Amino acid sequence: MPLIFYSVAGLVAYLLGSIPFGYLLVRFFRKEDIRQKGSGNIGATNVIRSGSKGLGAATFILDLLKGCCAVLLCGTVAARLGLAPDVRANGISIAALFVVLGHMYTVWLGFKGGKGVATAFGVFLALAPWAALAGLGVFALVFAVSRYVSLGSILSAVAFPVFALLMPHAPRTPWATTVLFVIPLIVILKHHQNMARLMKGTEYRFGKTDRSTRTTAA
């Protein structure tokens, strides 16, 4: 039973995470392919840079919600099935990881997607809300000072596991704790091009109108 539950949780979470809201919103409302705009990324930042703040905000919220929903849905199903607490915790952790992977490598767009920041934030809000809010505070501070979305995302991802260890949350099984480190790590790794541009001083600074500078943050 646990193996079946883990497999279904991972598959459903991956398919949920694979819904490319940024791509769909821009395609539906503007009849454009967001992959042909700015950085080519399907995340909220690139949607905003393409000239639609409203669609960018909607993309962020929807990407966040699919992270939350994957975790909460898995927990609800596990409770209804009467699964043991450790099985439930591990299933939730698997769902958390795979919903983020689904966003990053969506099956509907040739296994290419976004950076997973909003979806990971949604996952963290469901798993460790106080640590997630503390990480959001780091992002807000870094962004306010630097105007770099990518730098704020990277540093908040670095800070989140530390906050998660220090602040109360459940569950705390070995697998659940591991996932709280793995998700921020893959988010950071997805920003490798941004880190290279930050080091070169060529990264896009939010609010600038220089379209020659390209970024894949979000």
N, C-alpha and C positions, 0 to 999 in steps of 0.2 A: 504493500500500500504506500509506504513513504516514497519509494522510487517512482511509482506512477504519479503521485502527487507532485513530486519535484519536477518531473518531466513536463507535466501539463502546465504547472506554474511557470516554468521557464518558457515554454512555447507561447502560451497566451500573452505573457508579459512582453516577449519579443515582438509579437505581431502588433500589440498595442503600441509599443514604442516605435514601431516602423511606420506608423501613420505620419506622413510628412506634412504637418499642418502648414508650415511656411510655404511650401510649394503649392499646396492646394488652395490656400487663401489668395495668393498672388495670381494663380492661374484662373481662379473663378472670378475674382473681382476686377483684375486688371488685364486679364487675357495675356499675361506674360509668363515667361519661364524664369523664376528667380535664379536659376542656375546660370543664366546668361547675364546676370546683373552683378555689379560690384565684385565681391569675392567668389561668387558662384555657390556660396553656402546657403543652406535652407533655413538657417536659424534666424532668430528675431533681430539680431543686430544688422544682418545684411538686408533683411526686409525693410528695416527702418532706413538704412542707407540708400535703398532703392527709391526712396521718396514717399513712403507710406508709414507714418508713425502709428496710425490706428491699426493697420494690419500687423505691424511689428509687435505692438502691445498684445494683440490677440494671439499671435504666434507664441509669444512668451508664456502667456497664461495657459494656452492649450497644451503646450509642451510640458509645462509644470504639472498640469492636472493629470496627464497620462502617467507621470511618475508617481504621483500620489495614488491614483486609482489602482495601479498595478499592485502596490503594496497593500492598500486597504482591501481590495477585492480578494487577494490571496489570503489575508488574515481572516476575512469573513467566511470564506469557503472552508478554511481549515477548522474554524470554530464550529461551523455547522456540521462538519464531518466528525467532530469530536476527536481530532487528532491530538497526540501528546504535545505538550508545550515545546519540547525541543524540535519535534518534526515541524510544527507550525512555524517556529522561529527560523528554521533552516529554509523552509519553503518561501517564506517572506523575503529572506535574503537573496534567494535565487531569483525571485521575481524582480527584486530591486536591481540586481545586476543586469538581467536580461532586458528589462525595459530600457535601460540606458544604452545597452549594446544595440537594441533595435533602432533607437533614434540615430545612433552613429553610423549604423550599417543597415539601412532600410532595404528590405527585399524588393520594394516597389520602385526603387531608383538605382538599380544596379549595385546594391550594397554600398551606396555612398549616402552620407547624411550630414548631420550637424556635429557640433562639438559636444553636445550633451549637457551643457551647463544648466539650462532651465529644467530639463528632465531630471537631472541629478538633484537639483534643488528641491523638486517636488518629492523625490524619493526621500531625501533627508528630512524634509518637513514631516513626513509620515513616520520615519524611523526614529529620528532624534531631533525634535522640533527646536529645542533650546540651542543645540549645537548648530543647527541650520540657520537660525536667526543670528547667532554670533558670527557665523561665516558670512551672512549677508551684510552684517555691519562692517566686516573687513573689506568686502567688495565695495561698499558704498564709500568708505574712507579712501581707499586706493583710487577709485574712479574719480572722486571729487578732487583729489590732489593732482592726479596724472592725466585724467580724461582718456585713459586707455582701458577699454572694456576687457581686452585680453589679459592685461596685467592684473586687473581686479579679479577676474575669473581664476587665474592661476594661483594667486596668493590666497584667495578664499578657499580654493581646493586644498592647498597646503595646510591651511589653518583648521579646516573642518575636522579631520581625524583627531587632532589634539583636543579640540572642544568636546568632541564626542566621548573621549576618554575621561575628561574632567567633569562633564555634566551628566545629570541623571537621564537615562533613557532605557528602554527595553525593546527587544531582548538583548542579552549579552552572552549568547553562546559563542564558542570559538569561530564558527562559520560566519555568524552575524557580524562579529567584530572585524573579521578579515575583510568582509565585503565593504565595511565602512572605510577601509583603507584602499581597497582595490578600485572602487569607483572613482574617488578623487585622483588616483594615480592615472587611470586611463583618460580622464578628462584633461589632466596636465599633458600627457603624451600626445593627445589630439591637438594640442596647441604648440607643437614643436616648431612649426613654421612661424608662428607669431613670436615665439621666443627668439628665433633667429633674427627676425626683423626688429624686435625690441633692442637686441644687442647692437644691431647696425644703425639704429636710430631711424629706421624707415617704416615703422609700424604706424598704422592709421590712428590718429588721435580723434576721438569722437567729437563731432561738431565742426571739424574742418571740411572744407569744400574741395580739397584736392583729390580729384577722382583718379589720379595716377597712382596713388597709394592704395594698395590692396590689402585686405585683411580677411582672415577666416575665423575671427573670434565670434563666439556665440554657440 
